[in-house]
């Protein structure tokens, strides 16, 4: 909605320049001023024209102001120095915004573009841990944003069922005498697999001569001729993926498809790719691509010395598959994958595939001593969520003794999961994150403060006896008077703009910042502007209702629930 102001300002400026007989060589640039005192839209057009006209920006501004026709959506146009500043007619603009805003607010026109977005893709050798969670949350939130922006998005989890880690677990099942651990069939399967993997690692560390057994198992599995061995591999991976799916579901993370690595061995894609690269492949004990001419010193090794495939080769086949089945690929990867992505992209171009757009993220840690695992190995996402919900429950119990235990548990779950997702979503992926509980669960600064603003809106509407979306046609007087309500409506109008920009740059944090700004504007309105019983009750209740919708929709883009009570 805010784009309307920008478009009207640009049109008015174009017409004024044309009336003056000047020619534009570049698009007219407009922006939001840093302060409301400087209007709602500002343009530095005079600076753009100064070089061409060889005149001062101030002179140019004055001539434009003499010719410009103020669009009806604006109250006035004036200069702040050489800048040209447009001030919205608050009554007309608020009416335009509030009449158009509905439950589906933020949904943009279809783009007719299919994106395959791969995220999480953790090795199925144990539960998701804190090192994976940023990948999952960025990937899932970005998917929601891209879909809202009009893209067709399919999310995929690439399942590494052919790596050494899986072979080690299978070896442990085949050699129980070596491994001092028996899986508990009643335990969460990914955790049980993780414990077995840990024990096998200990065996291999103590008896390194056994490591050769893992390569033998991998070779046998890749040949695909041993049914029982194949069933063991599949059983291990299935168990782990089952647990990962359960964790992801609680975290509000969704995948459309789980694509297994072995697919590209079984269907012959890896073999076909190796044949297509024959003219480029060099051999020195192992086949490899020399990438020195591309500025990369490290070779891309394509197979082991025993002929078995490597992750890089199977990943190449997977990306070619994605390239052939989408208009665009997006990968979410840790910053330690940058070299691998460069190698992959070059190899993809060699075989006629398109290269992925990659979002690299830095890692997330916990402050020393803030939380410990039961085994002292890593912090699982399950443990992280349990801790978050437990801390949220203590806060709810202190604030809302009037609620039932079930109501407290439901709200605590939404606050705890929301705290994790928001704390990670709020920062650009390039920044390292130290997860701090007090900040994450803060009712003043964290996600809970945004959720609380939604609950406040719901409570106010309930008090007014409003049980369904308010019809804007019932409003008679659209004149906004209080600065807090004017600011709130203007921030609400920017929601679609934020979605557009977030989708354009493939980033989640602008939405997170917007949600916080929106909640802050609503809370200011809530505290300072009378609603029920005021002479503008209908208009202000409409503002409350549509603020509720916008807060809820902004939280949904981050996979966060909006409680109606807190």
C-alpha positions, -999 to 999 in steps of 0.1 A, spaced: 0 0 0 28 24 8 40 20 -28 10 41 -39 25 71 -23 58 65 -40 42 59 -74 20 91 -71 51 111 -61 71 98 -91 43 105 -115 39 140 -103 77 146 -106 78 132 -141 50 154 -152 66 185 -137 99 177 -154 82 172 -187 63 205 -183 97 222 -178 110 207 -210 137 187 -192 148 152 -201 154 124 -176 183 100 -182 177 80 -150 147 68 -131 134 92 -105 145 81 -70 122 85 -40 126 73 -4 110 75 30 124 105 49 142 98 82 115 118 101 78 124 97 85 162 99 101 158 64 70 141 49 61 106 38 80 105 5 111 125 -4 130 129 -37 166 139 -45 156 145 -81 172 179 -81 206 164 -74 200 140 -103 193 169 -127 220 193 -114 248 179 -135 228 178 -167 213 212 -163 245 227 -147 224 245 -122 222 244 -84 199 217 -69 181 245 -49 171 264 -81 159 232 -98 138 223 -68 121 257 -68 112 254 -105 98 219 -100 76 231 -71 62 259 -93 51 233 -119 42 203 -99 5 194 -94 -1 179 -60 -17 144 -63 -49 141 -44 -34 115 -21 -10 142 -7 -19 172 14 11 192 2 44 192 -15 73 214 -3 110 216 -1 133 208 27 165 223 13 170 209 -22 149 178 -14 113 176 -26 90 163 2 55 149 -1 31 149 28 2 124 27 -34 134 32 -39 113 63 -76 110 59 -75 99 23 -45 76 28 -59 59 59 -92 53 41 -74 37 12 -53 15 34 -80 4 59 -106 -3 32 -81 -26 13 -67 -45 43 -82 -79 49 -73 -113 64 -51 -121 35 -32 -89 37 3 -91 23 -4 -116 -4 11 -104 -37 3 -113 -73 16 -147 -87 50 -145 -103 48 -176 -124 82 -186 -111 89 -220 -94 116 -221 -68 131 -252 -52 144 -242 -18 166 -266 0 171 -262 37 182 -281 69 194 -313 51 213 -324 83 229 -358 81 205 -384 95 230 -397 121 213 -381 151 188 -354 162 188 -319 149 211 -298 172 217 -261 177 241 -259 148 212 -268 124 185 -246 138 195 -214 120 194 -232 86 159 -246 94 144 -213 106 159 -192 77 148 -217 52 113 -221 65 107 -184 71 120 -174 36 98 -200 20 68 -184 37 79 -150 25 85 -161 -11 51 -178 -12 34 -146 2 53 -127 -25 37 -148 -52 63 -174 -60 56 -212 -62 80 -227 -37 88 -264 -31 110 -270 0 133 -300 0 154 -318 25 183 -336 9 188 -368 28 224 -381 30 218 -418 32 252 -427 16 277 -410 38 303 -426 61 282 -416 92 253 -438 81 277 -467 72 292 -464 107 257 -468 123 250 -498 101 283 -513 111 274 -508 147 241 -527 141 260 -555 124 287 -557 151 269 -553 184 297 -570 203 320 -540 195 294 -514 205 284 -511 241 249 -497 233 215 -512 225 189 -488 210 158 -482 231 128 -488 208 106 -466 230 130 -436 228 129 -408 202 144 -426 172 168 -398 161 182 -395 196 187 -433 198 205 -433 164 227 -404 176 237 -424 208 246 -454 187 266 -432 163 285 -417 193 294 -451 206 306 -463 172 328 -432 169 343 -442 203 351 -477 190 367 -463 159 388 -439 179 400 -467 201 405 -492 173 414 -473 141 422 -505 123 384 -510 120 378 -479 99 385 -499 67 353 -518 74 332 -487 68 345 -483 33 337 -519 25 301 -514 37 297 -483 16 310 -501 -15 286 -530 -9 257 -506 -4 264 -485 -35 265 -517 -57 229 -522 -45 229 -560 -47 225 -569 -11 188 -565 -1 193 -570 37 221 -544 37 199 -520 18 171 -525 43 195 -518 72 206 -485 56 170 -475 49 159 -485 84 185 -463 100 178 -433 79 140 -437 81 142 -438 119 164 -407 121 143 -388 95 111 -397 115 126 -381 146 138 -350 126 103 -346 111 88 -347 146 113 -320 158 107 -299 128 69 -301 132 71 -287 167 94 -259 155 68 -251 128 92 -261 100 79 -278 70 94 -297 40 75 -307 9 99 -335 -1 127 -356 14 151 -364 -15 175 -393 -9 210 -391 -21 210 -428 -32 183 -419 -58 209 -404 -80 231 -435 -79 202 -459 -85 187 -439 -114 221 -436 -131 224 -398 -129 258 -398 -112 272 -422 -139 258 -400 -167 273 -369 -152 307 -385 -149 305 -395 -186 295 -360 -196 326 -347 -178 350 -372 -194 368 -347 -215 375 -325 -184 383 -352 -158 419 -357 -148 431 -387 -128 457 -390 -101 448 -421 -80 412 -406 -80 392 -388 -108 390 -350 -103 382 -316 -119 411 -292 -121 396 -258 -113 427 -237 -113 417 -218 -144 386 -206 -125 408 -193 -97 403 -223 -74 434 -241 -62 416 -271 -47 405 -299 -71 369 -312 -71 374 -349 -64 346 -370 -80 351 -405 -66 371 -425 -41 401 -446 -51 379 -477 -48 354 -463 -73 326 -454 -49 310 -420 -53 314 -390 -31 290 -365 -17 301 -338 -41 293 -360 -71 259 -369 -58 252 -333 -48 261 -323 -84 234 -348 -97 209 -335 -72 215 -299 -82 211 -308 -119 178 -324 -110 167 -292 -92 179 -271 -121 158 -291 -146 127 -289 -124 126 -253 -113 131 -217 -125 154 -209 -96 172 -228 -69 179 -215 -34 202 -232 -9 206 -224 28 241 -233 38 266 -226 66 295 -202 58 319 -232 58 304 -244 25 316 -214 4 344 -233 -13 322 -263 -20 295 -241 -36 321 -224 -59 333 -259 -70 297 -271 -75 286 -240 -95 315 -244 -119 308 -281 -124 271 -274 -129 279 -249 -157 301 -275 -173 271 -299 -176 245 -273 -186 228 -267 -152 220 -234 -136 237 -223 -105 219 -220 -71 214 -188 -52 230 -195 -18 223 -179 15 253 -185 38 248 -181 75 271 -179 104 266 -202 133 246 -199 165 260 -207 200 248 -205 236 267 -185 263 289 -207 284 270 -225 311 236 -212 300 224 -247 292 239 -282 292 230 -315 275 223 -346 293 252 -363 276 276 -335 273 280 -339 235 257 -313 219 225 -294 225 196 -308 206 168 -287 192 144 -308 213 163 -298 244 164 -262 233 126 -261 227 119 -278 260 141 -252 278 124 -223 260 89 -236 268 98 -242 304 111 -207 308 81 -193 291 58 -213 315 75 -197 345 68 -162 331 31 -171 323 26 -186 358 39 -154 373 16 -132 351 -16 -152 346 -26 -172 377 -62 -170 364 -55 -194 335 -60 -232 336 -29 -254 333 -38 -264 298 -42 -227 288 -8 -219 304 8 -248 285 -6 -238 252 5 -202 256 40 -212 269 45 -234 238 37 -206 215 59 -181 233 88 -205 237 89 -217 201 83 -181 189 112 -169 210 136 -193 193 124 -185 158 123 -148 162 157 -145 179 173 -162 150 151 -146 122 158 -110 135 194 -109 124 209 -110 90 224 -145 83 259 -130 80 260 -122 117 271 -147 143 244 -153 170 248 -159 207 215 -172 219 205 -153 251 175 -165 270 167 -132 287 166 -114 254 147 -141 235 119 -144 260 117 -107 269 81 -93 270 97 -59 263 122 -66 235 117 -102 222 91 -120 202 68 -122 232 64 -84 230 51 -88 194 28 -116 204 16 -96 234 6 -67 211 -16 -92 192 -31 -105 224 -38 -69 235 -56 -62 202 -77 -93 206 -86 -84 242 -96 -49 232 -118 -62 204 -133 -87 228 -141 -60 253 -158 -40 225 -179 -71 216 -163 -75 182 -162 -112 173 -156 -109 135 -137 -88 110 -150 -52 110 -166 -39 78 -149 -7 68 -181 6 52 -195 12 87 -169 39 93 -183 74 86 -155 98 98 -120 88 84 -101 118 98 -71 107 118 -62 131 146 -37 115 170 -1 112 158 0 76 172 -29 64 151 -15 81 120 19 64 125 3 30 131 -17 31 99 14 42 79 35 13 93 6 -11 85 7 3 49 43 -8 45 37 -45 50 36 -54 13 67 -33 6 86 -52 33 75 -85 18 86 -74 -17 120 -63 -5 126 -94 16 117 -117 -13 140 -96 -36 170 -100 -14 162 -135 0 164 -123 35 141 -128 66 153 -102 90 135 -72 74 102 -89 82 114 -95 118 123 -59 122 90 -48 106 70 -69 130 88 -53 160 82 -18 146 46 -26 140 41 -40 175 58 -9 190 35 14 170 5 -5 181 15 -5 218 20 33 216 -14 37 201 -29 13 227 -15 33 256 -22 68 243 -53 68 221 -88 62 236 -108 37 216 -139 24 233 -163 52 241 -143 78 220 -160 99 193 -140 79 168 -147 45 182 -157 28 148 -126 41 131 -102 32 159 -117 -3 164 -112 -8 127 -75 2 131 -72 -22 161 -87 -51 141 -65 -45 111 -34 -40 132 -43 -74 147 -44 -89 112 -11 -73 102 7 -84 133 -6 -119 129 4 -121 93 39 -108 99 44 -134 127 31 -161 103 58 -152 78 83 -163 105 64 -194 115 53 -179 148 19 -183 164 0 -153 175 -18 -160 208 -51 -144 215 -44 -143 252 -11 -139 272 
